[in-house]
Amino acid sequence: MSDGTYSYSNRHRMHESLPKNNTMNIDITPDFYRIASEFYLSEPLPDNYLAMADNELDAFLEDNAWEPFQYWRGEDLDENIRALSNRMHKIAKEAANNANTSI
């Protein structure tokens, strides 16, 4: 999508590579969903979170929500985490594209 958001069959699969840095030939593929989740959770996502079904992920999010979000539904937490991770991805992608542009 052109607005920087991404839609997948499983909501939490948000992994897209950023452009390679031509001078260093490094493929930057951060896990934006994992990074964004740290703003909402008191415990890190499990290593296998990408293999979790949506209802399993929702349950994990609800059980591990940071105190200000402790009464939120997992689906609502996921929506906010996705929104933040989409924004992070858009900013990183723009920065990577600008780094490859001569001034």
Biopython code that builds the backbone (N, CA, C, O; Angstrom):
import numpy as np
from Bio.PDB.StructureBuilder import StructureBuilder

atoms = [
    (1, "MET", "N", (0.830, -1.183, 0.000)),
    (1, "MET", "CA", (0.000, 0.000, 0.000)),
    (1, "MET", "C", (0.869, 1.238, 0.000)),
    (1, "MET", "O", (1.955, 1.238, 0.580)),
    (2, "SER", "N", (0.414, 2.265, -0.629)),
    (2, "SER", "CA", (1.239, 3.460, -0.779)),
    (2, "SER", "C", (1.333, 4.303, 0.481)),
    (2, "SER", "O", (2.249, 5.119, 0.585)),
    (3, "ASP", "N", (0.425, 4.144, 1.449)),
    (3, "ASP", "CA", (0.467, 4.966, 2.651)),
    (3, "ASP", "C", (1.385, 4.404, 3.733)),
    (3, "ASP", "O", (1.446, 4.955, 4.832)),
    (4, "GLY", "N", (2.105, 3.312, 3.439)),
    (4, "GLY", "CA", (3.057, 2.758, 4.387)),
    (4, "GLY", "C", (2.458, 1.711, 5.305)),
    (4, "GLY", "O", (3.167, 1.180, 6.160)),
    (5, "THR", "N", (1.164, 1.390, 5.158)),
    (5, "THR", "CA", (0.562, 0.357, 5.983)),
    (5, "THR", "C", (0.540, -0.952, 5.222)),
    (5, "THR", "O", (0.591, -0.974, 3.993)),
    (6, "TYR", "N", (0.464, -2.043, 5.968)),
    (6, "TYR", "CA", (0.520, -3.355, 5.367)),
    (6, "TYR", "C", (-0.581, -4.228, 5.929)),
    (6, "TYR", "O", (-0.889, -4.163, 7.119)),
    (7, "SER", "N", (-1.162, -5.032, 5.091)),
    (7, "SER", "CA", (-2.240, -5.915, 5.510)),
    (7, "SER", "C", (-1.850, -7.351, 5.170)),
    (7, "SER", "O", (-1.457, -7.644, 4.041)),
    (8, "TYR", "N", (-1.959, -8.225, 6.135)),
    (8, "TYR", "CA", (-1.605, -9.618, 5.951)),
    (8, "TYR", "C", (-2.738, -10.482, 6.469)),
    (8, "TYR", "O", (-3.573, -10.010, 7.241)),
    (9, "SER", "N", (-2.778, -11.762, 6.050)),
    (9, "SER", "CA", (-3.828, -12.653, 6.520)),
    (9, "SER", "C", (-3.747, -12.818, 8.037)),
    (9, "SER", "O", (-4.780, -12.806, 8.707)),
    (10, "ASN", "N", (-2.567, -12.968, 8.581)),
    (10, "ASN", "CA", (-2.391, -12.942, 10.031)),
    (10, "ASN", "C", (-1.925, -11.549, 10.385)),
    (10, "ASN", "O", (-0.926, -11.067, 9.851)),
    (11, "ARG", "N", (-2.641, -10.900, 11.281)),
    (11, "ARG", "CA", (-2.450, -9.476, 11.549)),
    (11, "ARG", "C", (-1.026, -9.107, 11.918)),
    (11, "ARG", "O", (-0.572, -8.019, 11.564)),
    (12, "HIS", "N", (-0.311, -9.966, 12.611)),
    (12, "HIS", "CA", (0.954, -9.578, 13.218)),
    (12, "HIS", "C", (2.185, -9.884, 12.385)),
    (12, "HIS", "O", (3.300, -9.728, 12.883)),
    (13, "ARG", "N", (2.037, -10.307, 11.154)),
    (13, "ARG", "CA", (3.207, -10.603, 10.328)),
    (13, "ARG", "C", (3.610, -9.346, 9.557)),
    (13, "ARG", "O", (3.114, -9.085, 8.461)),
    (14, "MET", "N", (4.513, -8.584, 10.149)),
    (14, "MET", "CA", (4.861, -7.268, 9.636)),
    (14, "MET", "C", (6.325, -7.173, 9.223)),
    (14, "MET", "O", (7.001, -6.213, 9.593)),
    (15, "HIS", "N", (6.818, -8.119, 8.485)),
    (15, "HIS", "CA", (8.240, -8.119, 8.171)),
    (15, "HIS", "C", (8.445, -7.820, 6.701)),
    (15, "HIS", "O", (8.137, -8.645, 5.840)),
    (16, "GLU", "N", (8.955, -6.658, 6.420)),
    (16, "GLU", "CA", (9.328, -6.291, 5.055)),
    (16, "GLU", "C", (10.726, -5.712, 5.099)),
    (16, "GLU", "O", (11.060, -4.936, 5.995)),
    (17, "SER", "N", (11.521, -6.083, 4.152)),
    (17, "SER", "CA", (12.886, -5.566, 4.102)),
    (17, "SER", "C", (12.893, -4.117, 3.655)),
    (17, "SER", "O", (12.107, -3.698, 2.805)),
    (18, "LEU", "N", (13.777, -3.389, 4.236)),
    (18, "LEU", "CA", (14.022, -2.025, 3.792)),
    (18, "LEU", "C", (15.045, -2.085, 2.663)),
    (18, "LEU", "O", (15.710, -3.107, 2.490)),
    (19, "PRO", "N", (15.181, -1.010, 1.898)),
    (19, "PRO", "CA", (16.172, -1.026, 0.821)),
    (19, "PRO", "C", (17.579, -1.255, 1.366)),
    (19, "PRO", "O", (17.898, -0.853, 2.485)),
    (20, "LYS", "N", (18.403, -1.900, 0.568)),
    (20, "LYS", "CA", (19.792, -2.117, 0.977)),
    (20, "LYS", "C", (20.564, -0.815, 0.887)),
    (20, "LYS", "O", (20.357, -0.003, -0.015)),
    (21, "ASN", "N", (21.443, -0.643, 1.827)),
    (21, "ASN", "CA", (22.348, 0.484, 1.805)),
    (21, "ASN", "C", (23.417, 0.147, 0.772)),
    (21, "ASN", "O", (24.213, -0.769, 0.979)),
    (22, "ASN", "N", (23.439, 0.879, -0.335)),
    (22, "ASN", "CA", (24.326, 0.546, -1.452)),
    (22, "ASN", "C", (25.807, 0.604, -1.093)),
    (22, "ASN", "O", (26.606, -0.152, -1.648)),
    (23, "THR", "N", (26.181, 1.487, -0.177)),
    (23, "THR", "CA", (27.599, 1.617, 0.133)),
    (23, "THR", "C", (28.084, 0.502, 1.053)),
    (23, "THR", "O", (29.256, 0.131, 1.000)),
    (24, "MET", "N", (27.203, -0.041, 1.898)),
    (24, "MET", "CA", (27.614, -1.075, 2.837)),
    (24, "MET", "C", (26.999, -2.426, 2.511)),
    (24, "MET", "O", (27.396, -3.436, 3.092)),
    (25, "ASN", "N", (26.035, -2.467, 1.594)),
    (25, "ASN", "CA", (25.364, -3.696, 1.182)),
    (25, "ASN", "C", (24.774, -4.450, 2.378)),
    (25, "ASN", "O", (24.929, -5.665, 2.502)),
    (26, "ILE", "N", (24.092, -3.699, 3.259)),
    (26, "ILE", "CA", (23.476, -4.276, 4.443)),
    (26, "ILE", "C", (21.967, -4.317, 4.230)),
    (26, "ILE", "O", (21.357, -3.317, 3.851)),
    (27, "ASP", "N", (21.376, -5.471, 4.473)),
    (27, "ASP", "CA", (19.925, -5.607, 4.405)),
    (27, "ASP", "C", (19.369, -5.353, 5.804)),
    (27, "ASP", "O", (19.624, -6.122, 6.731)),
    (28, "ILE", "N", (18.612, -4.273, 5.947)),
    (28, "ILE", "CA", (18.063, -3.889, 7.242)),
    (28, "ILE", "C", (16.650, -4.444, 7.331)),
    (28, "ILE", "O", (15.764, -4.001, 6.599)),
    (29, "THR", "N", (16.426, -5.412, 8.221)),
    (29, "THR", "CA", (15.098, -5.999, 8.370)),
    (29, "THR", "C", (14.725, -6.055, 9.848)),
    (29, "THR", "O", (14.691, -7.139, 10.430)),
    (30, "PRO", "N", (14.447, -4.922, 10.457)),
    (30, "PRO", "CA", (14.082, -4.946, 11.867)),
    (30, "PRO", "C", (12.673, -5.511, 12.055)),
    (30, "PRO", "O", (11.849, -5.467, 11.142)),
    (31, "ASP", "N", (12.416, -6.025, 13.211)),
    (31, "ASP", "CA", (11.118, -6.563, 13.570)),
    (31, "ASP", "C", (10.323, -5.430, 14.221)),
    (31, "ASP", "O", (10.297, -5.303, 15.446)),
    (32, "PHE", "N", (9.683, -4.620, 13.403)),
    (32, "PHE", "CA", (8.973, -3.451, 13.906)),
    (32, "PHE", "C", (7.838, -3.813, 14.849)),
    (32, "PHE", "O", (7.580, -3.078, 15.803)),
    (33, "TYR", "N", (7.156, -4.921, 14.610)),
    (33, "TYR", "CA", (6.064, -5.330, 15.491)),
    (33, "TYR", "C", (6.613, -5.630, 16.888)),
    (33, "TYR", "O", (6.030, -5.218, 17.891)),
    (34, "ARG", "N", (7.738, -6.349, 16.948)),
    (34, "ARG", "CA", (8.351, -6.672, 18.245)),
    (34, "ARG", "C", (8.784, -5.389, 18.957)),
    (34, "ARG", "O", (8.551, -5.237, 20.156)),
    (35, "ILE", "N", (9.402, -4.483, 18.238)),
    (35, "ILE", "CA", (9.854, -3.225, 18.837)),
    (35, "ILE", "C", (8.657, -2.425, 19.346)),
    (35, "ILE", "O", (8.682, -1.932, 20.473)),
    (36, "ALA", "N", (7.615, -2.291, 18.532)),
    (36, "ALA", "CA", (6.431, -1.521, 18.926)),
    (36, "ALA", "C", (5.726, -2.165, 20.114)),
    (36, "ALA", "O", (5.169, -1.460, 20.956)),
    (37, "SER", "N", (5.743, -3.482, 20.193)),
    (37, "SER", "CA", (5.056, -4.159, 21.298)),
    (37, "SER", "C", (5.666, -3.792, 22.648)),
    (37, "SER", "O", (4.987, -3.843, 23.674)),
    (38, "GLU", "N", (6.942, -3.424, 22.647)),
    (38, "GLU", "CA", (7.606, -3.063, 23.900)),
    (38, "GLU", "C", (7.000, -1.818, 24.539)),
    (38, "GLU", "O", (7.205, -1.578, 25.729)),
    (39, "PHE", "N", (6.267, -1.031, 23.780)),
    (39, "PHE", "CA", (5.610, 0.159, 24.312)),
    (39, "PHE", "C", (4.278, -0.180, 24.986)),
    (39, "PHE", "O", (3.703, 0.667, 25.670)),
    (40, "TYR", "N", (3.784, -1.401, 24.804)),
    (40, "TYR", "CA", (2.479, -1.803, 25.316)),
    (40, "TYR", "C", (2.521, -2.995, 26.266)),
    (40, "TYR", "O", (1.551, -3.240, 26.983)),
    (41, "LEU", "N", (3.613, -3.732, 26.286)),
    (41, "LEU", "CA", (3.674, -4.967, 27.061)),
    (41, "LEU", "C", (4.683, -4.884, 28.203)),
    (41, "LEU", "O", (5.662, -4.141, 28.140)),
    (42, "SER", "N", (4.418, -5.662, 29.240)),
    (42, "SER", "CA", (5.353, -5.736, 30.360)),
    (42, "SER", "C", (6.360, -6.873, 30.176)),
    (42, "SER", "O", (7.373, -6.923, 30.873)),
    (43, "GLU", "N", (6.085, -7.778, 29.246)),
    (43, "GLU", "CA", (6.976, -8.885, 28.921)),
    (43, "GLU", "C", (7.212, -8.902, 27.408)),
    (43, "GLU", "O", (6.316, -8.532, 26.649)),
    (44, "PRO", "N", (8.385, -9.319, 26.959)),
    (44, "PRO", "CA", (8.629, -9.366, 25.513)),
    (44, "PRO", "C", (7.792, -10.453, 24.838)),
    (44, "PRO", "O", (7.382, -11.423, 25.476)),
    (45, "LEU", "N", (7.552, -10.278, 23.563)),
    (45, "LEU", "CA", (6.856, -11.300, 22.782)),
    (45, "LEU", "C", (7.674, -12.584, 22.791)),
    (45, "LEU", "O", (8.904, -12.529, 22.806)),
    (46, "PRO", "N", (7.017, -13.735, 22.781)),
    (46, "PRO", "CA", (7.782, -14.982, 22.703)),
    (46, "PRO", "C", (8.456, -15.114, 21.338)),
    (46, "PRO", "O", (8.004, -14.524, 20.357)),
    (47, "ASP", "N", (9.518, -15.877, 21.282)),
    (47, "ASP", "CA", (10.248, -16.056, 20.024)),
    (47, "ASP", "C", (9.361, -16.615, 18.918)),
    (47, "ASP", "O", (9.593, -16.334, 17.742)),
    (48, "ASN", "N", (8.362, -17.391, 19.273)),
    (48, "ASN", "CA", (7.505, -18.033, 18.272)),
    (48, "ASN", "C", (6.229, -17.235, 17.970)),
    (48, "ASN", "O", (5.271, -17.797, 17.439)),
    (49, "TYR", "N", (6.197, -15.950, 18.295)),
    (49, "TYR", "CA", (4.952, -15.194, 18.142)),
    (49, "TYR", "C", (4.452, -15.164, 16.696)),
    (49, "TYR", "O", (3.249, -15.037, 16.471)),
    (50, "LEU", "N", (5.329, -15.276, 15.732)),
    (50, "LEU", "CA", (4.881, -15.275, 14.338)),
    (50, "LEU", "C", (4.096, -16.536, 13.982)),
    (50, "LEU", "O", (3.295, -16.524, 13.048)),
    (51, "ALA", "N", (4.320, -17.607, 14.711)),
    (51, "ALA", "CA", (3.611, -18.858, 14.455)),
    (51, "ALA", "C", (2.298, -18.949, 15.237)),
    (51, "ALA", "O", (1.515, -19.876, 15.033)),
    (52, "MET", "N", (2.061, -17.991, 16.128)),
    (52, "MET", "CA", (0.854, -18.025, 16.952)),
    (52, "MET", "C", (-0.370, -17.652, 16.124)),
    (52, "MET", "O", (-0.304, -16.792, 15.246)),
    (53, "ALA", "N", (-1.481, -18.311, 16.415)),
    (53, "ALA", "CA", (-2.755, -17.914, 15.810)),
    (53, "ALA", "C", (-3.166, -16.580, 16.422)),
    (53, "ALA", "O", (-2.712, -16.223, 17.509)),
    (54, "ASP", "N", (-4.020, -15.851, 15.726)),
    (54, "ASP", "CA", (-4.435, -14.543, 16.216)),
    (54, "ASP", "C", (-5.020, -14.605, 17.622)),
    (54, "ASP", "O", (-4.727, -13.735, 18.442)),
    (55, "ASN", "N", (-5.842, -15.615, 17.922)),
    (55, "ASN", "CA", (-6.432, -15.708, 19.257)),
    (55, "ASN", "C", (-5.373, -15.997, 20.322)),
    (55, "ASN", "O", (-5.502, -15.539, 21.457)),
    (56, "GLU", "N", (-4.331, -16.748, 19.973)),
    (56, "GLU", "CA", (-3.234, -17.001, 20.906)),
    (56, "GLU", "C", (-2.444, -15.728, 21.164)),
    (56, "GLU", "O", (-2.077, -15.434, 22.302)),
    (57, "LEU", "N", (-2.185, -14.977, 20.102)),
    (57, "LEU", "CA", (-1.470, -13.713, 20.262)),
    (57, "LEU", "C", (-2.293, -12.742, 21.096)),
    (57, "LEU", "O", (-1.760, -12.073, 21.982)),
    (58, "ASP", "N", (-3.595, -12.662, 20.813)),
    (58, "ASP", "CA", (-4.466, -11.776, 21.602)),
    (58, "ASP", "C", (-4.409, -12.125, 23.079)),
    (58, "ASP", "O", (-4.324, -11.235, 23.926)),
    (59, "ALA", "N", (-4.454, -13.415, 23.394)),
    (59, "ALA", "CA", (-4.396, -13.857, 24.791)),
    (59, "ALA", "C", (-3.061, -13.463, 25.418)),
    (59, "ALA", "O", (-3.024, -13.006, 26.561)),
    (60, "PHE", "N", (-1.968, -13.636, 24.678)),
    (60, "PHE", "CA", (-0.658, -13.254, 25.202)),
    (60, "PHE", "C", (-0.621, -11.741, 25.457)),
    (60, "PHE", "O", (-0.139, -11.299, 26.500)),
    (61, "LEU", "N", (-1.123, -10.959, 24.517)),
    (61, "LEU", "CA", (-1.115, -9.505, 24.676)),
    (61, "LEU", "C", (-1.920, -9.090, 25.898)),
    (61, "LEU", "O", (-1.476, -8.242, 26.671)),
    (62, "GLU", "N", (-3.091, -9.673, 26.080)),
    (62, "GLU", "CA", (-3.926, -9.346, 27.241)),
    (62, "GLU", "C", (-3.237, -9.734, 28.547)),
    (62, "GLU", "O", (-3.253, -8.969, 29.511)),
    (63, "ASP", "N", (-2.638, -10.912, 28.578)),
    (63, "ASP", "CA", (-1.982, -11.405, 29.801)),
    (63, "ASP", "C", (-0.725, -10.628, 30.158)),
    (63, "ASP", "O", (-0.308, -10.620, 31.316)),
    (64, "ASN", "N", (-0.119, -9.975, 29.172)),
    (64, "ASN", "CA", (1.162, -9.297, 29.398)),
    (64, "ASN", "C", (1.110, -7.804, 29.114)),
    (64, "ASN", "O", (2.143, -7.168, 28.907)),
    (65, "ALA", "N", (-0.092, -7.250, 29.105)),
    (65, "ALA", "CA", (-0.238, -5.816, 28.848)),
    (65, "ALA", "C", (0.390, -5.012, 29.983)),
    (65, "ALA", "O", (0.252, -5.351, 31.158)),
    (66, "TRP", "N", (1.078, -3.948, 29.607)),
    (66, "TRP", "CA", (1.643, -3.019, 30.590)),
    (66, "TRP", "C", (0.477, -2.396, 31.349)),
    (66, "TRP", "O", (-0.607, -2.243, 30.785)),
    (67, "GLU", "N", (0.670, -2.039, 32.597)),
    (67, "GLU", "CA", (-0.409, -1.606, 33.482)),
    (67, "GLU", "C", (-1.379, -0.580, 32.882)),
    (67, "GLU", "O", (-2.587, -0.745, 33.050)),
    (68, "PRO", "N", (-0.918, 0.464, 32.197)),
    (68, "PRO", "CA", (-1.888, 1.416, 31.635)),
    (68, "PRO", "C", (-2.834, 0.780, 30.597)),
    (68, "PRO", "O", (-3.880, 1.346, 30.281)),
    (69, "PHE", "N", (-2.463, -0.381, 30.079)),
    (69, "PHE", "CA", (-3.271, -1.050, 29.051)),
    (69, "PHE", "C", (-3.856, -2.378, 29.558)),
    (69, "PHE", "O", (-4.335, -3.186, 28.762)),
    (70, "GLN", "N", (-3.819, -2.601, 30.857)),
    (70, "GLN", "CA", (-4.180, -3.905, 31.404)),
    (70, "GLN", "C", (-5.626, -4.325, 31.158)),
    (70, "GLN", "O", (-5.939, -5.513, 31.243)),
    (71, "TYR", "N", (-6.505, -3.389, 30.858)),
    (71, "TYR", "CA", (-7.901, -3.747, 30.613)),
    (71, "TYR", "C", (-8.266, -3.717, 29.127)),
    (71, "TYR", "O", (-9.433, -3.866, 28.767)),
    (72, "TRP", "N", (-7.282, -3.526, 28.286)),
    (72, "TRP", "CA", (-7.527, -3.516, 26.842)),
    (72, "TRP", "C", (-7.671, -4.947, 26.338)),
    (72, "TRP", "O", (-7.066, -5.875, 26.875)),
    (73, "ARG", "N", (-8.473, -5.106, 25.312)),
    (73, "ARG", "CA", (-8.586, -6.406, 24.637)),
    (73, "ARG", "C", (-7.322, -6.636, 23.803)),
    (73, "ARG", "O", (-6.697, -5.686, 23.330)),
    (74, "GLY", "N", (-6.961, -7.899, 23.632)),
    (74, "GLY", "CA", (-5.784, -8.235, 22.831)),
    (74, "GLY", "C", (-5.876, -7.688, 21.424)),
    (74, "GLY", "O", (-4.883, -7.223, 20.865)),
    (75, "GLU", "N", (-7.055, -7.743, 20.856)),
    (75, "GLU", "CA", (-7.276, -7.226, 19.497)),
    (75, "GLU", "C", (-6.983, -5.727, 19.421)),
    (75, "GLU", "O", (-6.413, -5.251, 18.440)),
    (76, "ASP", "N", (-7.376, -4.985, 20.465)),
    (76, "ASP", "CA", (-7.118, -3.542, 20.488)),
    (76, "ASP", "C", (-5.634, -3.243, 20.698)),
    (76, "ASP", "O", (-5.089, -2.318, 20.096)),
    (77, "LEU", "N", (-4.992, -4.025, 21.546)),
    (77, "LEU", "CA", (-3.546, -3.876, 21.715)),
    (77, "LEU", "C", (-2.828, -4.139, 20.404)),
    (77, "LEU", "O", (-1.938, -3.388, 20.006)),
    (78, "ASP", "N", (-3.227, -5.223, 19.733)),
    (78, "ASP", "CA", (-2.621, -5.574, 18.455)),
    (78, "ASP", "C", (-2.803, -4.445, 17.438)),
    (78, "ASP", "O", (-1.871, -4.120, 16.701)),
    (79, "GLU", "N", (-3.967, -3.861, 17.396)),
    (79, "GLU", "CA", (-4.230, -2.770, 16.453)),
    (79, "GLU", "C", (-3.299, -1.587, 16.706)),
    (79, "GLU", "O", (-2.775, -0.993, 15.764)),
    (80, "ASN", "N", (-3.096, -1.249, 17.974)),
    (80, "ASN", "CA", (-2.199, -0.144, 18.309)),
    (80, "ASN", "C", (-0.745, -0.490, 18.045)),
    (80, "ASN", "O", (0.017, 0.359, 17.583)),
    (81, "ILE", "N", (-0.351, -1.720, 18.331)),
    (81, "ILE", "CA", (1.020, -2.157, 18.051)),
    (81, "ILE", "C", (1.268, -2.118, 16.548)),
    (81, "ILE", "O", (2.319, -1.658, 16.102)),
    (82, "ARG", "N", (0.301, -2.601, 15.764)),
    (82, "ARG", "CA", (0.445, -2.573, 14.304)),
    (82, "ARG", "C", (0.551, -1.138, 13.786)),
    (82, "ARG", "O", (1.361, -0.855, 12.903)),
    (83, "ALA", "N", (-0.262, -0.237, 14.330)),
    (83, "ALA", "CA", (-0.212, 1.161, 13.882)),
    (83, "ALA", "C", (1.165, 1.764, 14.160)),
    (83, "ALA", "O", (1.735, 2.439, 13.303)),
    (84, "LEU", "N", (1.692, 1.522, 15.346)),
    (84, "LEU", "CA", (3.024, 2.036, 15.682)),
    (84, "LEU", "C", (4.103, 1.379, 14.828)),
    (84, "LEU", "O", (5.023, 2.057, 14.369)),
    (85, "SER", "N", (4.003, 0.072, 14.610)),
    (85, "SER", "CA", (5.022, -0.606, 13.803)),
    (85, "SER", "C", (4.952, -0.153, 12.347)),
    (85, "SER", "O", (5.988, -0.039, 11.692)),
    (86, "ASN", "N", (3.758, 0.106, 11.831)),
    (86, "ASN", "CA", (3.639, 0.638, 10.469)),
    (86, "ASN", "C", (4.310, 1.997, 10.360)),
    (86, "ASN", "O", (4.999, 2.282, 9.380)),
    (87, "ARG", "N", (4.107, 2.836, 11.371)),
    (87, "ARG", "CA", (4.724, 4.169, 11.363)),
    (87, "ARG", "C", (6.243, 4.065, 11.440)),
    (87, "ARG", "O", (6.958, 4.776, 10.735)),
    (88, "MET", "N", (6.730, 3.174, 12.302)),
    (88, "MET", "CA", (8.185, 2.959, 12.409)),
    (88, "MET", "C", (8.755, 2.494, 11.077)),
    (88, "MET", "O", (9.802, 2.971, 10.639)),
    (89, "HIS", "N", (8.063, 1.568, 10.439)),
    (89, "HIS", "CA", (8.522, 1.042, 9.155)),
    (89, "HIS", "C", (8.557, 2.146, 8.107)),
    (89, "HIS", "O", (9.511, 2.240, 7.334)),
    (90, "LYS", "N", (7.529, 2.976, 8.078)),
    (90, "LYS", "CA", (7.476, 4.064, 7.099)),
    (90, "LYS", "C", (8.628, 5.042, 7.309)),
    (90, "LYS", "O", (9.269, 5.458, 6.344)),
    (91, "ILE", "N", (8.892, 5.406, 8.542)),
    (91, "ILE", "CA", (9.993, 6.335, 8.849)),
    (91, "ILE", "C", (11.337, 5.715, 8.472)),
    (91, "ILE", "O", (12.180, 6.376, 7.866)),
    (92, "ALA", "N", (11.536, 4.449, 8.831)),
    (92, "ALA", "CA", (12.802, 3.777, 8.511)),
    (92, "ALA", "C", (12.993, 3.642, 7.009)),
    (92, "ALA", "O", (14.101, 3.818, 6.504)),
    (93, "LYS", "N", (11.927, 3.333, 6.300)),
    (93, "LYS", "CA", (12.001, 3.187, 4.854)),
    (93, "LYS", "C", (12.341, 4.520, 4.194)),
    (93, "LYS", "O", (13.163, 4.572, 3.279)),
    (94, "GLU", "N", (11.711, 5.593, 4.658)),
    (94, "GLU", "CA", (12.016, 6.925, 4.131)),
    (94, "GLU", "C", (13.462, 7.304, 4.412)),
    (94, "GLU", "O", (14.140, 7.860, 3.548)),
    (95, "ALA", "N", (13.935, 7.005, 5.614)),
    (95, "ALA", "CA", (15.324, 7.318, 5.983)),
    (95, "ALA", "C", (16.294, 6.516, 5.113)),
    (95, "ALA", "O", (17.303, 7.047, 4.649)),
    (96, "ALA", "N", (15.983, 5.237, 4.895)),
    (96, "ALA", "CA", (16.847, 4.402, 4.064)),
    (96, "ALA", "C", (16.864, 4.903, 2.617)),
    (96, "ALA", "O", (17.916, 4.933, 1.977)),
    (97, "ASN", "N", (15.713, 5.288, 2.117)),
    (97, "ASN", "CA", (15.650, 5.827, 0.757)),
    (97, "ASN", "C", (16.424, 7.148, 0.656)),
    (97, "ASN", "O", (17.126, 7.379, -0.329)),
    (98, "ASN", "N", (16.300, 8.004, 1.659)),
    (98, "ASN", "CA", (17.006, 9.281, 1.648)),
    (98, "ASN", "C", (18.521, 9.084, 1.773)),
    (98, "ASN", "O", (19.294, 9.865, 1.218)),
    (99, "ALA", "N", (18.942, 8.050, 2.494)),
    (99, "ALA", "CA", (20.369, 7.781, 2.644)),
    (99, "ALA", "C", (21.003, 7.381, 1.319)),
    (99, "ALA", "O", (22.202, 7.574, 1.114)),
    (100, "ASN", "N", (20.200, 6.828, 0.425)),
    (100, "ASN", "CA", (20.705, 6.412, -0.872)),
    (100, "ASN", "C", (20.573, 7.498, -1.935)),
    (100, "ASN", "O", (20.886, 7.274, -3.104)),
    (101, "THR", "N", (20.112, 8.663, -1.528)),
    (101, "THR", "CA", (19.928, 9.780, -2.458)),
    (101, "THR", "C", (21.073, 10.773, -2.261)),
    (101, "THR", "O", (21.382, 11.164, -1.135)),
    (102, "SER", "N", (21.683, 11.166, -3.340)),
    (102, "SER", "CA", (22.756, 12.167, -3.223)),
    (102, "SER", "C", (22.145, 13.544, -3.021)),
    (102, "SER", "O", (21.073, 13.853, -3.542)),
    (103, "ILE", "N", (22.848, 14.354, -2.257)),
    (103, "ILE", "CA", (22.346, 15.706, -1.936)),
    (103, "ILE", "C", (22.911, 16.696, -2.929)),
    (103, "ILE", "O", (22.619, 17.889, -2.846)),
]
sb = StructureBuilder()
sb.init_structure("model")
sb.init_model(0)
sb.init_chain("A")
sb.init_seg("    ")
for serial, (resi, resn, name, xyz) in enumerate(atoms, 1):
    if name == "N":
        sb.init_residue(resn, " ", resi, " ")
    sb.init_atom(name, np.array(xyz, "f"), 0.0, 1.0, " ", f" {name:<3s}", serial, name[0])
structure = sb.get_structure()
